[in-house]
Amino acid sequence: MGEKDYAPLSAACVRALSDKLYEKRKTAALEIEKMVKDFVAVNDAIHIQRLLKILGKDFIGSHNPHSRKGGLIGLAGMAIALGKETATYIEELVHPILNCFTDPDSRVRYYACEALYNVVKVSRGSVLTLFNSIFDALSRLSADPDQNVKNAFEMLDRLMQVYFALFLCVCVCIYYIQAVNGFFL
């Protein structure tokens, strides 16, 4: 990455996110996770939005596949740190990840599956607002030629099925309660 201003990320964190070694990218993601937890604690939405923009546009939009992988692991770390607040930023988290599902590098596609898995796991039902986009991306990914990507896709697909089934159960329960009580919303 160039000389651009990536604040609130430190220069060391930016370098580590673009490193070819997974362990360095993971260390940078843990630093981002801690930073975001601190931002959430003080309700600092401006820095959270800035980080989402840096990771989602600058890193994931990079020509360097290691930077794209760093952006993905960084977004996953942000989702973990945001916890229940993930729903507020769900679109900014999910759309850059979905864009990586068509990346020419199979490792980037694999990391995109892993990142979306983490986002879905943390956000639970709030990710269902983007169900159509996710379903479209997953349906294209199901025919991926790389076996590692297929395995990651299958794990993500099972998780999505669980949340969708839970959502349907809740809808049926609400409908039943309304029918029993004689009113509908």
Disulfide bonds with the S-S distance in Angstrom:
none
